[in-house]
Amino acid sequence: MITIKCAKCGDKLLRYKKIGKGKILRCYFDRIFEDKTVKKDGKVYCKCGNFIGVYEKNYIKMRQKNFTFSGKFD
Ligand SMILES: [Zn+2]
């Protein structure tokens, strides 16, 4: 499980079960265990207003550099 945080304010945004190595390009809804993001017009933001990603059919397309993460990949 990894914790995804806002790169701007450091707030926790998502707890996510990441499978496999590599960048976090997408966060699939069925692997998100905690979600503190703000959704507006199909987009995902931190409470501070930082743009995190775009809502797609079954995942969030993550905006690189706007978030950081810690924890272990599953
Ligand atoms: Zn933030």
PDB file of the backbone (N, CA, C, O) and the ligand in Angstrom, with CONECT records:
HET     ZN  A 101       1
ATOM      1  N   MET A   1       0.843  -1.197   0.000  1.00  0.00           N
ATOM      2  CA  MET A   1       0.000   0.000   0.000  1.00  0.00           C
ATOM      3  C   MET A   1       0.880   1.249   0.000  1.00  0.00           C
ATOM      4  O   MET A   1       1.877   1.315   0.719  1.00  0.00           O
ATOM      5  N   ILE A   2       0.518   2.200  -0.781  1.00  0.00           N
ATOM      6  CA  ILE A   2       1.275   3.447  -0.781  1.00  0.00           C
ATOM      7  C   ILE A   2       0.356   4.607  -0.381  1.00  0.00           C
ATOM      8  O   ILE A   2      -0.867   4.536  -0.506  1.00  0.00           O
ATOM      9  N   THR A   3       0.982   5.650   0.093  1.00  0.00           N
ATOM     10  CA  THR A   3       0.264   6.867   0.435  1.00  0.00           C
ATOM     11  C   THR A   3       0.682   7.950  -0.553  1.00  0.00           C
ATOM     12  O   THR A   3       1.867   8.232  -0.726  1.00  0.00           O
ATOM     13  N   ILE A   4      -0.300   8.538  -1.186  1.00  0.00           N
ATOM     14  CA  ILE A   4      -0.039   9.593  -2.162  1.00  0.00           C
ATOM     15  C   ILE A   4      -0.365  10.933  -1.517  1.00  0.00           C
ATOM     16  O   ILE A   4      -1.441  11.142  -0.956  1.00  0.00           O
ATOM     17  N   LYS A   5       0.607  11.829  -1.621  1.00  0.00           N
ATOM     18  CA  LYS A   5       0.449  13.142  -0.983  1.00  0.00           C
ATOM     19  C   LYS A   5       0.556  14.260  -2.004  1.00  0.00           C
ATOM     20  O   LYS A   5       1.135  14.102  -3.079  1.00  0.00           O
ATOM     21  N   CYS A   6      -0.004  15.363  -1.644  1.00  0.00           N
ATOM     22  CA  CYS A   6       0.078  16.557  -2.466  1.00  0.00           C
ATOM     23  C   CYS A   6       1.511  17.092  -2.450  1.00  0.00           C
ATOM     24  O   CYS A   6       2.115  17.208  -1.384  1.00  0.00           O
ATOM     25  N   ALA A   7       2.056  17.416  -3.616  1.00  0.00           N
ATOM     26  CA  ALA A   7       3.415  17.926  -3.688  1.00  0.00           C
ATOM     27  C   ALA A   7       3.498  19.374  -3.211  1.00  0.00           C
ATOM     28  O   ALA A   7       4.580  19.875  -2.905  1.00  0.00           O
ATOM     29  N   LYS A   8       2.368  20.028  -3.151  1.00  0.00           N
ATOM     30  CA  LYS A   8       2.346  21.441  -2.782  1.00  0.00           C
ATOM     31  C   LYS A   8       2.238  21.629  -1.267  1.00  0.00           C
ATOM     32  O   LYS A   8       3.056  22.315  -0.654  1.00  0.00           O
ATOM     33  N   CYS A   9       1.214  21.006  -0.675  1.00  0.00           N
ATOM     34  CA  CYS A   9       0.964  21.248   0.756  1.00  0.00           C
ATOM     35  C   CYS A   9       1.302  20.045   1.621  1.00  0.00           C
ATOM     36  O   CYS A   9       1.357  20.167   2.844  1.00  0.00           O
ATOM     37  N   GLY A  10       1.531  18.885   1.015  1.00  0.00           N
ATOM     38  CA  GLY A  10       1.912  17.695   1.780  1.00  0.00           C
ATOM     39  C   GLY A  10       0.762  16.915   2.375  1.00  0.00           C
ATOM     40  O   GLY A  10       0.990  15.911   3.050  1.00  0.00           O
ATOM     41  N   ASP A  11      -0.446  17.337   2.151  1.00  0.00           N
ATOM     42  CA  ASP A  11      -1.606  16.619   2.677  1.00  0.00           C
ATOM     43  C   ASP A  11      -1.735  15.237   2.038  1.00  0.00           C
ATOM     44  O   ASP A  11      -1.390  15.040   0.873  1.00  0.00           O
ATOM     45  N   LYS A  12      -2.236  14.298   2.818  1.00  0.00           N
ATOM     46  CA  LYS A  12      -2.494  12.967   2.277  1.00  0.00           C
ATOM     47  C   LYS A  12      -3.704  13.030   1.349  1.00  0.00           C
ATOM     48  O   LYS A  12      -4.718  13.654   1.658  1.00  0.00           O
ATOM     49  N   LEU A  13      -3.566  12.369   0.213  1.00  0.00           N
ATOM     50  CA  LEU A  13      -4.661  12.383  -0.759  1.00  0.00           C
ATOM     51  C   LEU A  13      -5.299  11.018  -0.921  1.00  0.00           C
ATOM     52  O   LEU A  13      -6.521  10.878  -0.854  1.00  0.00           O
ATOM     53  N   LEU A  14      -4.469  10.018  -1.133  1.00  0.00           N
ATOM     54  CA  LEU A  14      -4.988   8.686  -1.432  1.00  0.00           C
ATOM     55  C   LEU A  14      -4.159   7.626  -0.737  1.00  0.00           C
ATOM     56  O   LEU A  14      -2.954   7.783  -0.541  1.00  0.00           O
ATOM     57  N   ARG A  15      -4.825   6.544  -0.368  1.00  0.00           N
ATOM     58  CA  ARG A  15      -4.128   5.317  -0.010  1.00  0.00           C
ATOM     59  C   ARG A  15      -4.437   4.367  -1.154  1.00  0.00           C
ATOM     60  O   ARG A  15      -5.597   4.142  -1.501  1.00  0.00           O
ATOM     61  N   TYR A  16      -3.382   3.815  -1.730  1.00  0.00           N
ATOM     62  CA  TYR A  16      -3.561   3.107  -2.983  1.00  0.00           C
ATOM     63  C   TYR A  16      -2.742   1.830  -3.009  1.00  0.00           C
ATOM     64  O   TYR A  16      -1.593   1.792  -2.570  1.00  0.00           O
ATOM     65  N   LYS A  17      -3.365   0.790  -3.537  1.00  0.00           N
ATOM     66  CA  LYS A  17      -2.653  -0.480  -3.690  1.00  0.00           C
ATOM     67  C   LYS A  17      -2.036  -0.499  -5.081  1.00  0.00           C
ATOM     68  O   LYS A  17      -2.708  -0.736  -6.084  1.00  0.00           O
ATOM     69  N   LYS A  18      -0.724  -0.239  -5.105  1.00  0.00           N
ATOM     70  CA  LYS A  18      -0.008  -0.190  -6.382  1.00  0.00           C
ATOM     71  C   LYS A  18       0.551  -1.560  -6.698  1.00  0.00           C
ATOM     72  O   LYS A  18       1.263  -2.155  -5.889  1.00  0.00           O
ATOM     73  N   ILE A  19       0.230  -2.048  -7.856  1.00  0.00           N
ATOM     74  CA  ILE A  19       0.719  -3.364  -8.282  1.00  0.00           C
ATOM     75  C   ILE A  19       1.786  -3.171  -9.352  1.00  0.00           C
ATOM     76  O   ILE A  19       1.577  -2.493 -10.358  1.00  0.00           O
ATOM     77  N   GLY A  20       2.932  -3.787  -9.102  1.00  0.00           N
ATOM     78  CA  GLY A  20       4.019  -3.698 -10.070  1.00  0.00           C
ATOM     79  C   GLY A  20       4.874  -2.461  -9.863  1.00  0.00           C
ATOM     80  O   GLY A  20       4.521  -1.558  -9.105  1.00  0.00           O
ATOM     81  N   LYS A  21       6.000  -2.441 -10.550  1.00  0.00           N
ATOM     82  CA  LYS A  21       6.936  -1.323 -10.429  1.00  0.00           C
ATOM     83  C   LYS A  21       6.568  -0.213 -11.398  1.00  0.00           C
ATOM     84  O   LYS A  21       5.653  -0.331 -12.213  1.00  0.00           O
ATOM     85  N   GLY A  22       7.305   0.841 -11.274  1.00  0.00           N
ATOM     86  CA  GLY A  22       7.134   1.924 -12.238  1.00  0.00           C
ATOM     87  C   GLY A  22       6.376   3.107 -11.682  1.00  0.00           C
ATOM     88  O   GLY A  22       5.989   3.144 -10.514  1.00  0.00           O
ATOM     89  N   LYS A  23       6.184   4.050 -12.540  1.00  0.00           N
ATOM     90  CA  LYS A  23       5.527   5.295 -12.160  1.00  0.00           C
ATOM     91  C   LYS A  23       4.055   5.080 -11.845  1.00  0.00           C
ATOM     92  O   LYS A  23       3.429   4.119 -12.292  1.00  0.00           O
ATOM     93  N   ILE A  24       3.538   5.991 -11.077  1.00  0.00           N
ATOM     94  CA  ILE A  24       2.106   5.964 -10.801  1.00  0.00           C
ATOM     95  C   ILE A  24       1.425   6.839 -11.851  1.00  0.00           C
ATOM     96  O   ILE A  24       1.295   8.052 -11.689  1.00  0.00           O
ATOM     97  N   LEU A  25       1.005   6.204 -12.903  1.00  0.00           N
ATOM     98  CA  LEU A  25       0.366   6.943 -13.996  1.00  0.00           C
ATOM     99  C   LEU A  25      -1.138   6.975 -13.825  1.00  0.00           C
ATOM    100  O   LEU A  25      -1.809   7.949 -14.164  1.00  0.00           O
ATOM    101  N   ARG A  26      -1.648   5.869 -13.283  1.00  0.00           N
ATOM    102  CA  ARG A  26      -3.089   5.738 -13.093  1.00  0.00           C
ATOM    103  C   ARG A  26      -3.372   5.191 -11.704  1.00  0.00           C
ATOM    104  O   ARG A  26      -2.633   4.355 -11.184  1.00  0.00           O
ATOM    105  N   CYS A  27      -4.445   5.674 -11.121  1.00  0.00           N
ATOM    106  CA  CYS A  27      -4.918   5.091  -9.869  1.00  0.00           C
ATOM    107  C   CYS A  27      -6.310   4.530 -10.129  1.00  0.00           C
ATOM    108  O   CYS A  27      -7.273   5.272 -10.324  1.00  0.00           O
ATOM    109  N   TYR A  28      -6.391   3.208 -10.128  1.00  0.00           N
ATOM    110  CA  TYR A  28      -7.674   2.562 -10.400  1.00  0.00           C
ATOM    111  C   TYR A  28      -8.589   2.641  -9.183  1.00  0.00           C
ATOM    112  O   TYR A  28      -8.158   2.430  -8.049  1.00  0.00           O
ATOM    113  N   PHE A  29      -9.838   2.943  -9.436  1.00  0.00           N
ATOM    114  CA  PHE A  29     -10.790   3.166  -8.338  1.00  0.00           C
ATOM    115  C   PHE A  29     -10.871   1.972  -7.391  1.00  0.00           C
ATOM    116  O   PHE A  29     -10.966   2.140  -6.176  1.00  0.00           O
ATOM    117  N   ASP A  30     -10.833   0.765  -7.955  1.00  0.00           N
ATOM    118  CA  ASP A  30     -11.016  -0.414  -7.102  1.00  0.00           C
ATOM    119  C   ASP A  30      -9.803  -0.725  -6.243  1.00  0.00           C
ATOM    120  O   ASP A  30      -9.829  -1.662  -5.445  1.00  0.00           O
ATOM    121  N   ARG A  31      -8.731   0.060  -6.402  1.00  0.00           N
ATOM    122  CA  ARG A  31      -7.556  -0.143  -5.546  1.00  0.00           C
ATOM    123  C   ARG A  31      -7.293   1.066  -4.641  1.00  0.00           C
ATOM    124  O   ARG A  31      -6.281   1.128  -3.942  1.00  0.00           O
ATOM    125  N   ILE A  32      -8.208   2.003  -4.669  1.00  0.00           N
ATOM    126  CA  ILE A  32      -8.093   3.165  -3.783  1.00  0.00           C
ATOM    127  C   ILE A  32      -8.828   2.847  -2.484  1.00  0.00           C
ATOM    128  O   ILE A  32     -10.010   2.502  -2.485  1.00  0.00           O
ATOM    129  N   PHE A  33      -8.103   2.972  -1.382  1.00  0.00           N
ATOM    130  CA  PHE A  33      -8.688   2.598  -0.102  1.00  0.00           C
ATOM    131  C   PHE A  33      -9.077   3.800   0.746  1.00  0.00           C
ATOM    132  O   PHE A  33      -9.867   3.683   1.684  1.00  0.00           O
ATOM    133  N   GLU A  34      -8.534   4.916   0.420  1.00  0.00           N
ATOM    134  CA  GLU A  34      -8.884   6.128   1.152  1.00  0.00           C
ATOM    135  C   GLU A  34      -8.739   7.273   0.155  1.00  0.00           C
ATOM    136  O   GLU A  34      -7.749   7.355  -0.572  1.00  0.00           O
ATOM    137  N   ASP A  35      -9.701   8.124   0.131  1.00  0.00           N
ATOM    138  CA  ASP A  35      -9.688   9.181  -0.872  1.00  0.00           C
ATOM    139  C   ASP A  35     -10.083  10.505  -0.225  1.00  0.00           C
ATOM    140  O   ASP A  35     -11.225  10.692   0.196  1.00  0.00           O
ATOM    141  N   LYS A  36      -9.123  11.411  -0.154  1.00  0.00           N
ATOM    142  CA  LYS A  36      -9.401  12.721   0.452  1.00  0.00           C
ATOM    143  C   LYS A  36      -9.269  13.831  -0.583  1.00  0.00           C
ATOM    144  O   LYS A  36      -9.067  14.997  -0.245  1.00  0.00           O
ATOM    145  N   THR A  37      -9.385  13.453  -1.822  1.00  0.00           N
ATOM    146  CA  THR A  37      -9.267  14.453  -2.872  1.00  0.00           C
ATOM    147  C   THR A  37     -10.593  15.181  -3.067  1.00  0.00           C
ATOM    148  O   THR A  37     -11.636  14.772  -2.556  1.00  0.00           O
ATOM    149  N   VAL A  38     -10.516  16.251  -3.809  1.00  0.00           N
ATOM    150  CA  VAL A  38     -11.698  17.035  -4.154  1.00  0.00           C
ATOM    151  C   VAL A  38     -11.942  16.860  -5.652  1.00  0.00           C
ATOM    152  O   VAL A  38     -11.036  17.026  -6.468  1.00  0.00           O
ATOM    153  N   LYS A  39     -13.188  16.521  -5.996  1.00  0.00           N
ATOM    154  CA  LYS A  39     -13.507  16.332  -7.410  1.00  0.00           C
ATOM    155  C   LYS A  39     -14.331  17.507  -7.922  1.00  0.00           C
ATOM    156  O   LYS A  39     -15.262  17.980  -7.272  1.00  0.00           O
ATOM    157  N   LYS A  40     -13.954  17.949  -9.095  1.00  0.00           N
ATOM    158  CA  LYS A  40     -14.706  19.049  -9.686  1.00  0.00           C
ATOM    159  C   LYS A  40     -14.604  18.960 -11.208  1.00  0.00           C
ATOM    160  O   LYS A  40     -13.508  18.946 -11.769  1.00  0.00           O
ATOM    161  N   ASP A  41     -15.738  18.903 -11.853  1.00  0.00           N
ATOM    162  CA  ASP A  41     -15.802  18.880 -13.319  1.00  0.00           C
ATOM    163  C   ASP A  41     -14.892  17.815 -13.939  1.00  0.00           C
ATOM    164  O   ASP A  41     -14.183  18.082 -14.909  1.00  0.00           O
ATOM    165  N   GLY A  42     -14.919  16.615 -13.370  1.00  0.00           N
ATOM    166  CA  GLY A  42     -14.133  15.519 -13.934  1.00  0.00           C
ATOM    167  C   GLY A  42     -12.656  15.587 -13.624  1.00  0.00           C
ATOM    168  O   GLY A  42     -11.865  14.818 -14.169  1.00  0.00           O
ATOM    169  N   LYS A  43     -12.280  16.507 -12.748  1.00  0.00           N
ATOM    170  CA  LYS A  43     -10.878  16.619 -12.378  1.00  0.00           C
ATOM    171  C   LYS A  43     -10.714  16.422 -10.876  1.00  0.00           C
ATOM    172  O   LYS A  43     -11.656  16.575 -10.098  1.00  0.00           O
ATOM    173  N   VAL A  44      -9.498  16.082 -10.499  1.00  0.00           N
ATOM    174  CA  VAL A  44      -9.207  15.762  -9.113  1.00  0.00           C
ATOM    175  C   VAL A  44      -8.195  16.774  -8.571  1.00  0.00           C
ATOM    176  O   VAL A  44      -7.168  17.050  -9.191  1.00  0.00           O
ATOM    177  N   TYR A  45      -8.515  17.309  -7.410  1.00  0.00           N
ATOM    178  CA  TYR A  45      -7.654  18.320  -6.798  1.00  0.00           C
ATOM    179  C   TYR A  45      -7.385  17.967  -5.347  1.00  0.00           C
ATOM    180  O   TYR A  45      -8.104  17.181  -4.730  1.00  0.00           O
ATOM    181  N   CYS A  46      -6.337  18.567  -4.824  1.00  0.00           N
ATOM    182  CA  CYS A  46      -6.123  18.580  -3.385  1.00  0.00           C
ATOM    183  C   CYS A  46      -6.993  19.696  -2.818  1.00  0.00           C
ATOM    184  O   CYS A  46      -7.465  20.570  -3.545  1.00  0.00           O
ATOM    185  N   LYS A  47      -7.195  19.644  -1.501  1.00  0.00           N
ATOM    186  CA  LYS A  47      -7.970  20.728  -0.867  1.00  0.00           C
ATOM    187  C   LYS A  47      -7.318  22.093  -1.075  1.00  0.00           C
ATOM    188  O   LYS A  47      -7.997  23.119  -1.091  1.00  0.00           O
ATOM    189  N   CYS A  48      -5.988  22.095  -1.236  1.00  0.00           N
ATOM    190  CA  CYS A  48      -5.275  23.369  -1.419  1.00  0.00           C
ATOM    191  C   CYS A  48      -5.425  23.921  -2.836  1.00  0.00           C
ATOM    192  O   CYS A  48      -5.000  25.039  -3.125  1.00  0.00           O
ATOM    193  N   GLY A  49      -6.031  23.127  -3.711  1.00  0.00           N
ATOM    194  CA  GLY A  49      -6.247  23.598  -5.079  1.00  0.00           C
ATOM    195  C   GLY A  49      -5.284  23.018  -6.096  1.00  0.00           C
ATOM    196  O   GLY A  49      -5.444  23.224  -7.299  1.00  0.00           O
ATOM    197  N   ASN A  50      -4.284  22.293  -5.616  1.00  0.00           N
ATOM    198  CA  ASN A  50      -3.310  21.667  -6.516  1.00  0.00           C
ATOM    199  C   ASN A  50      -4.003  20.616  -7.391  1.00  0.00           C
ATOM    200  O   ASN A  50      -4.747  19.773  -6.889  1.00  0.00           O
ATOM    201  N   PHE A  51      -3.755  20.675  -8.668  1.00  0.00           N
ATOM    202  CA  PHE A  51      -4.350  19.757  -9.634  1.00  0.00           C
ATOM    203  C   PHE A  51      -3.649  18.403  -9.572  1.00  0.00           C
ATOM    204  O   PHE A  51      -2.433  18.318  -9.746  1.00  0.00           O
ATOM    205  N   ILE A  52      -4.413  17.354  -9.325  1.00  0.00           N
ATOM    206  CA  ILE A  52      -3.828  16.035  -9.129  1.00  0.00           C
ATOM    207  C   ILE A  52      -4.027  15.122 -10.329  1.00  0.00           C
ATOM    208  O   ILE A  52      -3.138  14.338 -10.661  1.00  0.00           O
ATOM    209  N   GLY A  53      -5.156  15.211 -10.970  1.00  0.00           N
ATOM    210  CA  GLY A  53      -5.372  14.330 -12.110  1.00  0.00           C
ATOM    211  C   GLY A  53      -6.755  14.482 -12.715  1.00  0.00           C
ATOM    212  O   GLY A  53      -7.546  15.341 -12.324  1.00  0.00           O
ATOM    213  N   VAL A  54      -7.017  13.613 -13.683  1.00  0.00           N
ATOM    214  CA  VAL A  54      -8.276  13.664 -14.417  1.00  0.00           C
ATOM    215  C   VAL A  54      -9.030  12.350 -14.224  1.00  0.00           C
ATOM    216  O   VAL A  54      -8.444  11.269 -14.284  1.00  0.00           O
ATOM    217  N   TYR A  55     -10.313  12.460 -13.995  1.00  0.00           N
ATOM    218  CA  TYR A  55     -11.151  11.282 -13.868  1.00  0.00           C
ATOM    219  C   TYR A  55     -11.381  10.643 -15.223  1.00  0.00           C
ATOM    220  O   TYR A  55     -11.848  11.285 -16.165  1.00  0.00           O
ATOM    221  N   GLU A  56     -11.043   9.363 -15.301  1.00  0.00           N
ATOM    222  CA  GLU A  56     -11.373   8.593 -16.499  1.00  0.00           C
ATOM    223  C   GLU A  56     -12.429   7.573 -16.093  1.00  0.00           C
ATOM    224  O   GLU A  56     -12.973   7.630 -14.990  1.00  0.00           O
ATOM    225  N   LYS A  57     -12.710   6.648 -16.992  1.00  0.00           N
ATOM    226  CA  LYS A  57     -13.787   5.689 -16.741  1.00  0.00           C
ATOM    227  C   LYS A  57     -13.627   4.924 -15.432  1.00  0.00           C
ATOM    228  O   LYS A  57     -14.560   4.857 -14.631  1.00  0.00           O
ATOM    229  N   ASN A  58     -12.464   4.356 -15.217  1.00  0.00           N
ATOM    230  CA  ASN A  58     -12.279   3.562 -13.990  1.00  0.00           C
ATOM    231  C   ASN A  58     -10.950   3.853 -13.276  1.00  0.00           C
ATOM    232  O   ASN A  58     -10.473   3.054 -12.470  1.00  0.00           O
ATOM    233  N   TYR A  59     -10.384   4.985 -13.584  1.00  0.00           N
ATOM    234  CA  TYR A  59      -9.138   5.357 -12.904  1.00  0.00           C
ATOM    235  C   TYR A  59      -8.955   6.876 -12.931  1.00  0.00           C
ATOM    236  O   TYR A  59      -9.629   7.603 -13.662  1.00  0.00           O
ATOM    237  N   ILE A  60      -8.017   7.314 -12.103  1.00  0.00           N
ATOM    238  CA  ILE A  60      -7.594   8.712 -12.153  1.00  0.00           C
ATOM    239  C   ILE A  60      -6.289   8.759 -12.932  1.00  0.00           C
ATOM    240  O   ILE A  60      -5.331   8.070 -12.581  1.00  0.00           O
ATOM    241  N   LYS A  61      -6.244   9.546 -13.958  1.00  0.00           N
ATOM    242  CA  LYS A  61      -5.000   9.751 -14.689  1.00  0.00           C
ATOM    243  C   LYS A  61      -4.204  10.794 -13.921  1.00  0.00           C
ATOM    244  O   LYS A  61      -4.577  11.966 -13.861  1.00  0.00           O
ATOM    245  N   MET A  62      -3.099  10.344 -13.335  1.00  0.00           N
ATOM    246  CA  MET A  62      -2.380  11.182 -12.388  1.00  0.00           C
ATOM    247  C   MET A  62      -1.456  12.181 -13.074  1.00  0.00           C
ATOM    248  O   MET A  62      -0.764  11.855 -14.038  1.00  0.00           O
ATOM    249  N   ARG A  63      -1.464  13.380 -12.564  1.00  0.00           N
ATOM    250  CA  ARG A  63      -0.565  14.413 -13.071  1.00  0.00           C
ATOM    251  C   ARG A  63       0.788  14.283 -12.367  1.00  0.00           C
ATOM    252  O   ARG A  63       0.905  14.560 -11.173  1.00  0.00           O
ATOM    253  N   GLN A  64       1.796  13.863 -13.111  1.00  0.00           N
ATOM    254  CA  GLN A  64       3.115  13.676 -12.536  1.00  0.00           C
ATOM    255  C   GLN A  64       3.636  15.012 -12.000  1.00  0.00           C
ATOM    256  O   GLN A  64       3.268  16.079 -12.492  1.00  0.00           O
ATOM    257  N   LYS A  65       4.480  14.935 -11.006  1.00  0.00           N
ATOM    258  CA  LYS A  65       5.123  16.096 -10.365  1.00  0.00           C
ATOM    259  C   LYS A  65       4.196  16.853  -9.411  1.00  0.00           C
ATOM    260  O   LYS A  65       4.660  17.668  -8.614  1.00  0.00           O
ATOM    261  N   ASN A  66       2.896  16.589  -9.489  1.00  0.00           N
ATOM    262  CA  ASN A  66       1.990  17.306  -8.586  1.00  0.00           C
ATOM    263  C   ASN A  66       1.700  16.508  -7.321  1.00  0.00           C
ATOM    264  O   ASN A  66       0.990  16.970  -6.428  1.00  0.00           O
ATOM    265  N   PHE A  67       2.263  15.301  -7.258  1.00  0.00           N
ATOM    266  CA  PHE A  67       2.071  14.491  -6.055  1.00  0.00           C
ATOM    267  C   PHE A  67       3.370  13.775  -5.712  1.00  0.00           C
ATOM    268  O   PHE A  67       4.254  13.618  -6.553  1.00  0.00           O
ATOM    269  N   THR A  68       3.463  13.347  -4.464  1.00  0.00           N
ATOM    270  CA  THR A  68       4.578  12.511  -4.038  1.00  0.00           C
ATOM    271  C   THR A  68       3.969  11.260  -3.421  1.00  0.00           C
ATOM    272  O   THR A  68       2.765  11.212  -3.168  1.00  0.00           O
ATOM    273  N   PHE A  69       4.790  10.254  -3.182  1.00  0.00           N
ATOM    274  CA  PHE A  69       4.237   9.059  -2.550  1.00  0.00           C
ATOM    275  C   PHE A  69       5.280   8.390  -1.676  1.00  0.00           C
ATOM    276  O   PHE A  69       6.483   8.592  -1.839  1.00  0.00           O
ATOM    277  N   SER A  70       4.791   7.597  -0.755  1.00  0.00           N
ATOM    278  CA  SER A  70       5.666   6.796   0.097  1.00  0.00           C
ATOM    279  C   SER A  70       4.981   5.463   0.356  1.00  0.00           C
ATOM    280  O   SER A  70       3.777   5.311   0.151  1.00  0.00           O
ATOM    281  N   GLY A  71       5.776   4.503   0.809  1.00  0.00           N
ATOM    282  CA  GLY A  71       5.212   3.197   1.092  1.00  0.00           C
ATOM    283  C   GLY A  71       5.696   2.145   0.136  1.00  0.00           C
ATOM    284  O   GLY A  71       6.551   2.395  -0.714  1.00  0.00           O
ATOM    285  N   LYS A  72       5.134   0.949   0.285  1.00  0.00           N
ATOM    286  CA  LYS A  72       5.590  -0.198  -0.499  1.00  0.00           C
ATOM    287  C   LYS A  72       4.632  -0.515  -1.641  1.00  0.00           C
ATOM    288  O   LYS A  72       3.412  -0.412  -1.515  1.00  0.00           O
ATOM    289  N   PHE A  73       5.231  -0.902  -2.750  1.00  0.00           N
ATOM    290  CA  PHE A  73       4.426  -1.410  -3.869  1.00  0.00           C
ATOM    291  C   PHE A  73       4.032  -2.840  -3.543  1.00  0.00           C
ATOM    292  O   PHE A  73       4.817  -3.586  -2.958  1.00  0.00           O
ATOM    293  N   ASP A  74       2.819  -3.225  -3.921  1.00  0.00           N
ATOM    294  CA  ASP A  74       2.363  -4.592  -3.647  1.00  0.00           C
ATOM    295  C   ASP A  74       2.773  -5.524  -4.779  1.00  0.00           C
ATOM    296  O   ASP A  74       2.480  -6.719  -4.732  1.00  0.00           O
TER     297      ASP A  74
HETATM  298 ZN    ZN A 101      -2.368  20.260  -1.406  1.00  0.00          ZN2+
END
